[in-house]
């Protein structure tokens, strides 16, 4: 069932605690409104992501990683320890004494 604002304040805003005045934020009607009902009121569609099958081998994982354009940014968000572990998974020995950007460059060259 879709929610509707109170008749005396058609521009009321739905919140989890009830309907509020759009300017003063005064609680006009106290009732629980779920986030799903609020999303439906504002016509917000849930974001559906396309799920991929999980890679079963290191080669498949590498191919998927290389095909995905976001992998360089994923490397940037990893720690040196995570980069070293990723390198080991692919048979690459990385020296954590080096700078992070150098480790990332080595991985990019090898992968």
C-alpha positions in Angstrom: 0.0 0.0 0.0 1.4 3.4 -1.0 1.8 6.1 1.5 0.2 9.5 1.0 0.8 12.8 2.8 -1.9 14.1 5.2 -4.7 16.0 3.5 -4.0 19.2 5.4 -0.3 19.3 4.3 0.1 17.8 0.8 3.8 18.8 0.6 4.7 16.9 3.8 7.9 14.9 3.8 7.9 11.2 4.8 10.5 10.2 7.4 10.9 7.0 9.4 9.1 8.7 12.4 6.2 10.0 10.3 5.2 12.9 8.1 7.1 16.2 8.7 6.5 19.8 7.6 8.9 20.6 4.6 10.2 23.9 6.1 9.9 23.7 9.8 10.5 19.9 10.1 7.6 19.8 12.6 6.2 16.3 13.1 2.7 16.4 11.6 1.6 12.8 11.7 3.4 10.3 14.0 3.6 6.9 12.4 6.3 4.5 11.4 7.2 4.6 7.7 9.7 2.1 6.3 12.5 3.1 4.0 11.0 0.9 1.3 7.7 2.9 1.6 9.7 6.2 1.4 11.6 4.9 -1.7 8.3 4.0 -3.3 6.9 7.4 -2.5 9.9 9.1 -4.3 9.9 6.5 -7.1 13.4 5.4 -6.2 14.3 2.1 -7.9 16.6 -0.3 -6.1 19.9 -0.7 -7.8 20.4 -4.2 -9.2 23.9 -5.2 -10.0 24.8 -7.8 -12.5 26.3 -10.7 -10.6 29.1 -12.6 -12.3 30.1 -16.2 -11.7 33.0 -16.4 -9.3 36.3 -17.2 -11.1 37.5 -20.7 -10.3 41.1 -20.5 -11.2 43.8 -17.9 -10.8 44.0 -17.5 -14.6 40.2 -16.7 -14.8 40.5 -14.3 -11.9 43.4 -12.5 -13.6 41.5 -12.3 -16.9 38.4 -10.9 -15.2 40.6 -8.4 -13.3 42.3 -7.3 -16.5 39.0 -7.0 -18.4 37.5 -4.8 -15.6 38.6 -1.2 -16.0 38.4 -0.5 -12.3 41.3 -2.8 -11.3 43.9 0.0 -11.2 41.8 1.9 -8.7 41.3 -1.3 -6.7 45.1 -1.7 -6.4 45.4 1.9 -5.2 43.0 1.1 -2.3 44.9 -2.0 -1.2 47.6 -2.0 1.5 51.2 -3.1 0.9 50.4 -6.4 2.6 47.4 -7.0 0.3 49.5 -6.1 -2.7 52.2 -8.5 -1.7 49.6 -11.3 -1.2 48.1 -10.6 -4.6 51.5 -10.8 -6.1 52.2 -14.1 -4.4 48.9 -15.5 -5.8 50.3 -14.8 -9.3 53.8 -15.9 -8.6 55.2 -12.4 -8.3 57.6 -11.7 -5.4 57.2 -8.1 -4.2 59.4 -6.2 -1.8 57.4 -4.3 0.8 60.3 -2.0 1.5 59.5 -0.3 -1.8 57.0 2.5 -2.1 53.4 1.4 -2.7 53.2 3.1 -6.1 56.3 1.0 -7.2 54.6 -2.2 -6.0 51.5 -1.3 -8.0 53.6 -0.6 -11.1 55.3 -4.0 -10.8 52.0 -5.7 -10.5 50.6 -3.8 -13.5 53.7 -4.8 -15.6 53.5 -8.4 -14.6 49.7 -8.8 -14.9 
